[in-house]
Amino acid sequence: MTDNKVPATNRSLFHQTETTILERGLNSLTLACDALTRINDQLKNDIEELKAENTRLLKSVELLRR
């Protein structure tokens, strides 16, 4: 049975070369880093939107106090 036909979760770690293990690990870390970068960008956008909403609400409170 070749590695190409075996699901990634069922591959034997001990029948792979060190290079293959490191390449797969690096690929996994790259995918995780890319996902975290996208999440971080979204969170930055959310923060900017919340800051704008906060400013708008503070102005509304000031108007109501008058």
Backbone as XML, in Angstrom:
<?xml version="1.0"?>
<chain id="A" units="angstrom">
  <residue number="1" name="MET">
    <atom name="N" x="0.854" y="-1.179" z="0.000"/>
    <atom name="CA" x="0.000" y="0.000" z="0.000"/>
    <atom name="C" x="0.894" y="1.236" z="0.000"/>
  </residue>
  <residue number="2" name="THR">
    <atom name="N" x="0.603" y="2.206" z="-0.865"/>
    <atom name="CA" x="1.410" y="3.421" z="-0.933"/>
    <atom name="C" x="0.819" y="4.503" z="-0.048"/>
  </residue>
  <residue number="3" name="ASP">
    <atom name="N" x="1.642" y="5.478" z="0.313"/>
    <atom name="CA" x="1.189" y="6.589" z="1.157"/>
    <atom name="C" x="0.077" y="7.391" z="0.507"/>
  </residue>
  <residue number="4" name="ASN">
    <atom name="N" x="0.041" y="7.444" z="-0.822"/>
    <atom name="CA" x="-0.964" y="8.247" z="-1.515"/>
    <atom name="C" x="-2.376" y="7.722" z="-1.306"/>
  </residue>
  <residue number="5" name="LYS">
    <atom name="N" x="-2.521" y="6.433" z="-1.028"/>
    <atom name="CA" x="-3.842" y="5.852" z="-0.866"/>
    <atom name="C" x="-4.280" y="5.800" z="0.589"/>
  </residue>
  <residue number="6" name="VAL">
    <atom name="N" x="-3.375" y="6.060" z="1.497"/>
    <atom name="CA" x="-3.689" y="5.992" z="2.915"/>
    <atom name="C" x="-4.072" y="7.378" z="3.401"/>
  </residue>
  <residue number="7" name="PRO">
    <atom name="N" x="-5.202" y="7.512" z="4.093"/>
    <atom name="CA" x="-5.574" y="8.828" z="4.629"/>
    <atom name="C" x="-4.453" y="9.388" z="5.503"/>
  </residue>
  <residue number="8" name="ALA">
    <atom name="N" x="-4.325" y="10.701" z="5.483"/>
    <atom name="CA" x="-3.232" y="11.362" z="6.211"/>
    <atom name="C" x="-3.210" y="10.985" z="7.684"/>
  </residue>
  <residue number="9" name="THR">
    <atom name="N" x="-4.361" y="10.754" z="8.269"/>
    <atom name="CA" x="-4.404" y="10.434" z="9.697"/>
    <atom name="C" x="-3.988" y="9.003" z="9.989"/>
  </residue>
  <residue number="10" name="ASN">
    <atom name="N" x="-3.926" y="8.161" z="8.950"/>
    <atom name="CA" x="-3.565" y="6.761" z="9.161"/>
    <atom name="C" x="-2.161" y="6.422" z="8.698"/>
  </residue>
  <residue number="11" name="ARG">
    <atom name="N" x="-1.418" y="7.394" z="8.227"/>
    <atom name="CA" x="-0.052" y="7.126" z="7.770"/>
    <atom name="C" x="0.826" y="6.789" z="8.961"/>
  </residue>
  <residue number="12" name="SER">
    <atom name="N" x="1.635" y="5.800" z="8.772"/>
    <atom name="CA" x="2.568" y="5.427" z="9.830"/>
    <atom name="C" x="3.709" y="6.432" z="9.887"/>
  </residue>
  <residue number="13" name="LEU">
    <atom name="N" x="3.921" y="6.993" z="11.026"/>
    <atom name="CA" x="4.988" y="7.964" z="11.211"/>
    <atom name="C" x="6.354" y="7.307" z="11.059"/>
  </residue>
  <residue number="14" name="PHE">
    <atom name="N" x="6.431" y="6.028" z="11.365"/>
    <atom name="CA" x="7.714" y="5.334" z="11.387"/>
    <atom name="C" x="8.150" y="4.812" z="10.019"/>
  </residue>
  <residue number="15" name="HIS">
    <atom name="N" x="7.278" y="4.865" z="9.018"/>
    <atom name="CA" x="7.632" y="4.404" z="7.683"/>
    <atom name="C" x="7.817" y="5.562" z="6.718"/>
  </residue>
  <residue number="16" name="GLN">
    <atom name="N" x="8.078" y="6.738" z="7.238"/>
    <atom name="CA" x="8.322" y="7.915" z="6.420"/>
    <atom name="C" x="9.745" y="8.397" z="6.679"/>
  </residue>
  <residue number="17" name="THR">
    <atom name="N" x="10.295" y="9.062" z="5.682"/>
    <atom name="CA" x="11.630" y="9.620" z="5.876"/>
    <atom name="C" x="11.535" y="10.866" z="6.756"/>
  </residue>
  <residue number="18" name="GLU">
    <atom name="N" x="12.659" y="11.232" z="7.317"/>
    <atom name="CA" x="12.696" y="12.434" z="8.151"/>
    <atom name="C" x="12.279" y="13.657" z="7.343"/>
  </residue>
  <residue number="19" name="THR">
    <atom name="N" x="12.731" y="13.692" z="6.095"/>
    <atom name="CA" x="12.401" y="14.820" z="5.225"/>
    <atom name="C" x="10.899" y="14.912" z="4.994"/>
  </residue>
  <residue number="20" name="THR">
    <atom name="N" x="10.259" y="13.773" z="4.732"/>
    <atom name="CA" x="8.817" y="13.761" z="4.498"/>
    <atom name="C" x="8.068" y="14.230" z="5.738"/>
  </residue>
  <residue number="21" name="ILE">
    <atom name="N" x="8.482" y="13.757" z="6.888"/>
    <atom name="CA" x="7.831" y="14.162" z="8.139"/>
    <atom name="C" x="7.976" y="15.666" z="8.341"/>
  </residue>
  <residue number="22" name="LEU">
    <atom name="N" x="9.173" y="16.189" z="8.120"/>
    <atom name="CA" x="9.410" y="17.622" z="8.300"/>
    <atom name="C" x="8.649" y="18.448" z="7.271"/>
  </residue>
  <residue number="23" name="GLU">
    <atom name="N" x="8.596" y="17.975" z="6.024"/>
    <atom name="CA" x="7.849" y="18.702" z="4.989"/>
    <atom name="C" x="6.362" y="18.757" z="5.332"/>
  </residue>
  <residue number="24" name="ARG">
    <atom name="N" x="5.820" y="17.651" z="5.780"/>
    <atom name="CA" x="4.397" y="17.632" z="6.133"/>
    <atom name="C" x="4.133" y="18.511" z="7.353"/>
  </residue>
  <residue number="25" name="GLY">
    <atom name="N" x="5.039" y="18.469" z="8.302"/>
    <atom name="CA" x="4.889" y="19.327" z="9.478"/>
    <atom name="C" x="4.954" y="20.796" z="9.101"/>
  </residue>
  <residue number="26" name="LEU">
    <atom name="N" x="5.888" y="21.139" z="8.223"/>
    <atom name="CA" x="6.018" y="22.527" z="7.772"/>
    <atom name="C" x="4.774" y="22.962" z="7.011"/>
  </residue>
  <residue number="27" name="ASN">
    <atom name="N" x="4.247" y="22.071" z="6.177"/>
    <atom name="CA" x="3.021" y="22.389" z="5.446"/>
    <atom name="C" x="1.860" y="22.629" z="6.416"/>
  </residue>
  <residue number="28" name="SER">
    <atom name="N" x="1.743" y="21.788" z="7.419"/>
    <atom name="CA" x="0.675" y="21.955" z="8.411"/>
    <atom name="C" x="0.823" y="23.268" z="9.163"/>
  </residue>
  <residue number="29" name="LEU">
    <atom name="N" x="2.032" y="23.594" z="9.552"/>
    <atom name="CA" x="2.265" y="24.853" z="10.261"/>
    <atom name="C" x="1.987" y="26.053" z="9.364"/>
  </residue>
  <residue number="30" name="THR">
    <atom name="N" x="2.321" y="25.943" z="8.086"/>
    <atom name="CA" x="2.035" y="27.023" z="7.141"/>
    <atom name="C" x="0.536" y="27.253" z="7.023"/>
  </residue>
  <residue number="31" name="LEU">
    <atom name="N" x="-0.230" y="26.162" z="6.905"/>
    <atom name="CA" x="-1.685" y="26.285" z="6.823"/>
    <atom name="C" x="-2.253" y="26.912" z="8.093"/>
  </residue>
  <residue number="32" name="ALA">
    <atom name="N" x="-1.740" y="26.494" z="9.245"/>
    <atom name="CA" x="-2.214" y="27.051" z="10.510"/>
    <atom name="C" x="-1.876" y="28.533" z="10.607"/>
  </residue>
  <residue number="33" name="CYS">
    <atom name="N" x="-0.682" y="28.897" z="10.197"/>
    <atom name="CA" x="-0.265" y="30.302" z="10.240"/>
    <atom name="C" x="-1.124" y="31.154" z="9.317"/>
  </residue>
  <residue number="34" name="ASP">
    <atom name="N" x="-1.403" y="30.645" z="8.116"/>
    <atom name="CA" x="-2.263" y="31.371" z="7.183"/>
    <atom name="C" x="-3.655" y="31.582" z="7.780"/>
  </residue>
  <residue number="35" name="ALA">
    <atom name="N" x="-4.185" y="30.557" z="8.417"/>
    <atom name="CA" x="-5.509" y="30.674" z="9.037"/>
    <atom name="C" x="-5.484" y="31.715" z="10.153"/>
  </residue>
  <residue number="36" name="LEU">
    <atom name="N" x="-4.442" y="31.694" z="10.975"/>
    <atom name="CA" x="-4.334" y="32.667" z="12.058"/>
    <atom name="C" x="-4.181" y="34.089" z="11.524"/>
  </residue>
  <residue number="37" name="THR">
    <atom name="N" x="-3.480" y="34.243" z="10.422"/>
    <atom name="CA" x="-3.330" y="35.555" z="9.806"/>
    <atom name="C" x="-4.682" y="36.087" z="9.338"/>
  </residue>
  <residue number="38" name="ARG">
    <atom name="N" x="-5.488" y="35.218" z="8.700"/>
    <atom name="CA" x="-6.822" y="35.640" z="8.255"/>
    <atom name="C" x="-7.704" y="36.012" z="9.451"/>
  </residue>
  <residue number="39" name="ILE">
    <atom name="N" x="-7.647" y="35.218" z="10.510"/>
    <atom name="CA" x="-8.437" y="35.513" z="11.712"/>
    <atom name="C" x="-7.978" y="36.832" z="12.326"/>
  </residue>
  <residue number="40" name="ASN">
    <atom name="N" x="-6.677" y="37.038" z="12.386"/>
    <atom name="CA" x="-6.131" y="38.272" z="12.958"/>
    <atom name="C" x="-6.577" y="39.487" z="12.156"/>
  </residue>
  <residue number="41" name="ASP">
    <atom name="N" x="-6.558" y="39.372" z="10.836"/>
    <atom name="CA" x="-7.026" y="40.477" z="9.991"/>
    <atom name="C" x="-8.496" y="40.779" z="10.262"/>
  </residue>
  <residue number="42" name="GLN">
    <atom name="N" x="-9.307" y="39.740" z="10.389"/>
    <atom name="CA" x="-10.728" y="39.936" z="10.670"/>
    <atom name="C" x="-10.924" y="40.605" z="12.030"/>
  </residue>
  <residue number="43" name="LEU">
    <atom name="N" x="-10.150" y="40.173" z="13.013"/>
    <atom name="CA" x="-10.251" y="40.776" z="14.348"/>
    <atom name="C" x="-9.849" y="42.247" z="14.323"/>
  </residue>
  <residue number="44" name="LYS">
    <atom name="N" x="-8.835" y="42.582" z="13.548"/>
    <atom name="CA" x="-8.434" y="43.992" z="13.416"/>
    <atom name="C" x="-9.578" y="44.809" z="12.820"/>
  </residue>
  <residue number="45" name="ASN">
    <atom name="N" x="-10.225" y="44.252" z="11.800"/>
    <atom name="CA" x="-11.371" y="44.948" z="11.197"/>
    <atom name="C" x="-12.502" y="45.100" z="12.205"/>
  </residue>
  <residue number="46" name="ASP">
    <atom name="N" x="-12.767" y="44.056" z="12.953"/>
    <atom name="CA" x="-13.814" y="44.110" z="13.978"/>
    <atom name="C" x="-13.515" y="45.186" z="15.017"/>
  </residue>
  <residue number="47" name="ILE">
    <atom name="N" x="-12.259" y="45.282" z="15.427"/>
    <atom name="CA" x="-11.867" y="46.287" z="16.419"/>
    <atom name="C" x="-12.116" y="47.690" z="15.882"/>
  </residue>
  <residue number="48" name="GLU">
    <atom name="N" x="-11.744" y="47.928" z="14.618"/>
    <atom name="CA" x="-11.962" y="49.248" z="14.031"/>
    <atom name="C" x="-13.453" y="49.574" z="13.962"/>
  </residue>
  <residue number="49" name="GLU">
    <atom name="N" x="-14.259" y="48.597" z="13.595"/>
    <atom name="CA" x="-15.706" y="48.818" z="13.547"/>
    <atom name="C" x="-16.270" y="49.096" z="14.944"/>
  </residue>
  <residue number="50" name="LEU">
    <atom name="N" x="-15.777" y="48.374" z="15.939"/>
    <atom name="CA" x="-16.248" y="48.588" z="17.311"/>
    <atom name="C" x="-15.819" y="49.955" z="17.845"/>
  </residue>
  <residue number="51" name="LYS">
    <atom name="N" x="-14.621" y="50.393" z="17.470"/>
    <atom name="CA" x="-14.173" y="51.729" z="17.878"/>
    <atom name="C" x="-15.093" y="52.801" z="17.293"/>
  </residue>
  <residue number="52" name="ALA">
    <atom name="N" x="-15.436" y="52.626" z="16.019"/>
    <atom name="CA" x="-16.328" y="53.591" z="15.373"/>
    <atom name="C" x="-17.706" y="53.573" z="16.036"/>
  </residue>
  <residue number="53" name="GLU">
    <atom name="N" x="-18.213" y="52.397" z="16.336"/>
    <atom name="CA" x="-19.516" y="52.277" z="17.015"/>
    <atom name="C" x="-19.457" y="52.897" z="18.404"/>
  </residue>
  <residue number="54" name="ASN">
    <atom name="N" x="-18.360" y="52.682" z="19.103"/>
    <atom name="CA" x="-18.188" y="53.245" z="20.438"/>
    <atom name="C" x="-18.196" y="54.775" z="20.376"/>
  </residue>
  <residue number="55" name="THR">
    <atom name="N" x="-17.491" y="55.322" z="19.412"/>
    <atom name="CA" x="-17.455" y="56.773" z="19.243"/>
    <atom name="C" x="-18.859" y="57.317" z="18.964"/>
  </residue>
  <residue number="56" name="ARG">
    <atom name="N" x="-19.591" y="56.625" z="18.090"/>
    <atom name="CA" x="-20.959" y="57.046" z="17.765"/>
    <atom name="C" x="-21.847" y="57.006" z="19.007"/>
  </residue>
  <residue number="57" name="LEU">
    <atom name="N" x="-21.732" y="55.965" z="19.788"/>
    <atom name="CA" x="-22.557" y="55.838" z="20.999"/>
    <atom name="C" x="-22.190" y="56.880" z="22.048"/>
  </residue>
  <residue number="58" name="LEU">
    <atom name="N" x="-20.912" y="57.183" z="22.179"/>
    <atom name="CA" x="-20.493" y="58.218" z="23.130"/>
    <atom name="C" x="-21.060" y="59.587" z="22.733"/>
  </residue>
  <residue number="59" name="LYS">
    <atom name="N" x="-21.087" y="59.865" z="21.431"/>
    <atom name="CA" x="-21.679" y="61.115" z="20.958"/>
    <atom name="C" x="-23.179" y="61.150" z="21.258"/>
  </residue>
  <residue number="60" name="SER">
    <atom name="N" x="-23.834" y="60.014" z="21.103"/>
    <atom name="CA" x="-25.270" y="59.934" z="21.412"/>
    <atom name="C" x="-25.520" y="60.185" z="22.896"/>
  </residue>
  <residue number="61" name="VAL">
    <atom name="N" x="-24.681" y="59.642" z="23.745"/>
    <atom name="CA" x="-24.822" y="59.844" z="25.186"/>
    <atom name="C" x="-24.623" y="61.317" z="25.528"/>
  </residue>
  <residue number="62" name="GLU">
    <atom name="N" x="-23.643" y="61.938" z="24.902"/>
    <atom name="CA" x="-23.406" y="63.361" z="25.155"/>
    <atom name="C" x="-24.614" y="64.193" z="24.743"/>
  </residue>
  <residue number="63" name="LEU">
    <atom name="N" x="-25.224" y="63.865" z="23.633"/>
    <atom name="CA" x="-26.411" y="64.606" z="23.190"/>
    <atom name="C" x="-27.573" y="64.398" z="24.137"/>
  </residue>
  <residue number="64" name="LEU">
    <atom name="N" x="-27.724" y="63.202" z="24.668"/>
    <atom name="CA" x="-28.830" y="62.924" z="25.595"/>
    <atom name="C" x="-28.656" y="63.643" z="26.943"/>
  </residue>
  <residue number="65" name="ARG">
    <atom name="N" x="-27.438" y="63.910" z="27.320"/>
    <atom name="CA" x="-27.171" y="64.585" z="28.601"/>
    <atom name="C" x="-27.465" y="66.064" z="28.528"/>
  </residue>
  <residue number="66" name="ARG">
    <atom name="N" x="-27.568" y="66.617" z="27.368"/>
    <atom name="CA" x="-27.794" y="68.061" z="27.222"/>
    <atom name="C" x="-29.213" y="68.435" z="27.486"/>
  </residue>
</chain>
